[in-house]
Amino acid sequence: MTVDFFPDLHYKPEPGRGGRVSGSAPEVKTMAYYCFKCGNEVEFAVKGGIMVGRLDTCEHCGANLHCCKNCVFYDPGLHNQCREPHTEFIRDREEPNFCSSYEFRNDDTPPKKVSIDEAKSKLADLFKNLK
């Protein structure tokens, strides 16, 4: 009789091994922090549980780090542009603020930069059949 300890992970213990799966190790996800403005990786002395100061800036471009655009809760598609429901409205999303819900966003890849010319060409391709 096998006991399914992790039903969500579809884990089945290997017979005769006491529940251990040989050759498997937990997947370790490295955290990377990128500046919203220049897209370069921001280096911190401590990677886990970082605290960004209100006036900290990017060493590459000088942009403020403690701003809405670097936060995990920033979502420009929402009413307050924030997924945290109890935050105050912040007018300038690129300026440093005193938000207590701020958490620096960590991503696998740097943010994709789209040039103005590329955006215009995509828009022209979208509407080229309407002429």
Buried (B, 14 or more C-beta within 10 A) or exposed (E): EEEEEEEEEEEEBEEEEEEEEEEEEEEEEEEBBBBBBBBBBBEBEEEEEBEBEEEBBBEBEEBBBBBBBBBBBBBEEEEBBBBBEEBEEBEEBBEBBEBEBBEBBBEEEEBEEEEEEEEEEEEEEEEEEEE
